[in-house]
Amino acid sequence: MTAPAGNTAPSPEPLPREFRPGRPTEPEWVELLESLWKDRSLLVNDFLERFATISYGEALVPKDDVYRTAADTMDMFLFQMAGLELPPDLQALPREVAARRARQGVPLDAFLEAIRNDFRVLWKGLERVARDKGIGVLVANMDRVLDAVEGYVSSIQQAYAEEEARLARNKQLYRQRLLSRLFNADLGGSGEVQELAAALGVQATGTFEVLAVTLDAVAVAQRQFESDHRTYVYENTGALYLFRQQRKGRTWQEEGPGFPAGYVPGVEGLAAVPAAAASALVLAQQKRRGTGLATMEEAWMGIAGSLLEQKFPDFSAPIKQALDRCTPLERQRLLQVARSYGRTGSIKETAEELFCHRNTVVNRLHSLHEVIGLDLTVPAEAARALVALSRYSEFTD
């Protein structure tokens, strides 16, 4: 059986896609495909059951990765068999999946064995929706099913070979498999951590700093650190994680990598890196704009605000409504003084930062109190106010 990842999230829901064949020239065939589309989750379940008997050896593939790939692949086949243009997110699917499996160390033979189950899954699904009246239509279109699966197999083989060659050229194959083990396995004890650290060339008890990168910044980060052997780069389901041993006076926060990312410094020990990476991803998702690093110090209010809104809908609504009644200039000044004073806790430092007299700061804090009903000089009220105000982009910029 495939060795599942230890640190995985629940399987995600299928992506919403529209399946509209239009006015077909073969209505009976399209009717079968439309019926299969409606309960395509059964195709994924069937594939996962068959997949459970296939061994990927020592490779560690996260469960949500297997599920998402199965769901996307079945959608792709249905589009192809209906003669439809693939949605943009499925057009590069074979190449992306093959490259990812190569990096995860999945043996090609086992990978292709899993893929060839797709034909059995599709055929069984088509038989289920065809029943007796559609068997003739199904048999007449067998070549379409075969062509879709075999075309996928060919694309996978080519892309896998290209990715494996690329990894070998850069001497990254072994390293990526070690990183997959670090991020996805439940490391047994200090002995296993020491072994992994030695293979990676780091100190098991060293201090590390971690970045998490998402969206368009992933490609930028990959190019920037591709040849930096002191930085370890691991990609998984749309996020890129980077970590390295932290050096005094030369941290990422001081250097500035030049792209937006979540940042967690001072990670004690290699075994703590995956958890720190998960935290960095939360911070990266809070980063709204710019190229700087999102840290816990600057992002905690936004995270707290999101969680409070989930538990107490409209938690920040009264404060927002009060501020929205202000003029844009007045609101901007109030948010500026709140941001600065909330960070420094000092009238003097706030005045210096905003280039104004300390009495101006006092007056603006008083005005803010009158507008929102919360006093930033009272710690309990300040905490609630700052979390609510973090919903404003002007406050977090």
Stockholm file with secondary structure:
# STOCKHOLM 1.0

chainA/1-397         MTAPAGNTAPSPEPLPREFRPGRPTEPEWVELLESLWKDRSLLVNDFLERFATISYGEALVPKDDVYRTAADTMDMFLFQMAGLELPPDLQALPREVAARRARQGVPLDAFLEAIRNDFRVLWKGLERVARDKGIGVLVANMDRVLDAVEGYVSSIQQAYAEEEARLARNKQLYRQRLLSRLFNADLGGSGEVQELAAALGVQATGTFEVLAVTLDAVAVAQRQFESDHRTYVYENTGALYLFRQQRKGRTWQEEGPGFPAGYVPGVEGLAAVPAAAASALVLAQQKRRGTGLATMEEAWMGIAGSLLEQKFPDFSAPIKQALDRCTPLERQRLLQVARSYGRTGSIKETAEELFCHRNTVVNRLHSLHEVIGLDLTVPAEAARALVALSRYSEFTD
#=GR chainA/1-397 SS CCEECSSCCCCCCCCCCCCCCCSCSSHHHHHHHHHHHHTTHHHHHHHHHHHTTCCCTTCEECHHHHHHHHHHHHHHHHHHHTTCCCCHHHHTHHHHHHHHHHHHTCCHHHHHHHHHHHHHHHHHHHHHHHTTTTHHHHHHTHHHHHHHHHHHHHHHHHHHHHHHHHHHHTTCHHHHHHHHHHHHSCCCSHHHHHHHHHHHTSCTTCEEEEEEEETTHHHHHHHHHTTCTTSEEEEETTEEEEEEECCTTCCHHHHCCSSCEEEEEEEESGGGHHHHHHHHHHHHHHCCSSSSEECHHHHHHHHHHHHHHHHSTTTTHHHHHHHHTSCHHHHHHHHHHHHHHHHHCCHHHHHHHHTSCHHHHHHHHHHHHHHHSCCTTSHHHHHHHHHHHTTSHHHHC
#=GC SS_cons         CCEECSSCCCCCCCCCCCCCCCSCSSHHHHHHHHHHHHTTHHHHHHHHHHHTTCCCTTCEECHHHHHHHHHHHHHHHHHHHTTCCCCHHHHTHHHHHHHHHHHHTCCHHHHHHHHHHHHHHHHHHHHHHHTTTTHHHHHHTHHHHHHHHHHHHHHHHHHHHHHHHHHHHTTCHHHHHHHHHHHHSCCCSHHHHHHHHHHHTSCTTCEEEEEEEETTHHHHHHHHHTTCTTSEEEEETTEEEEEEECCTTCCHHHHCCSSCEEEEEEEESGGGHHHHHHHHHHHHHHCCSSSSEECHHHHHHHHHHHHHHHHSTTTTHHHHHHHHTSCHHHHHHHHHHHHHHHHHCCHHHHHHHHTSCHHHHHHHHHHHHHHHSCCTTSHHHHHHHHHHHTTSHHHHC
//
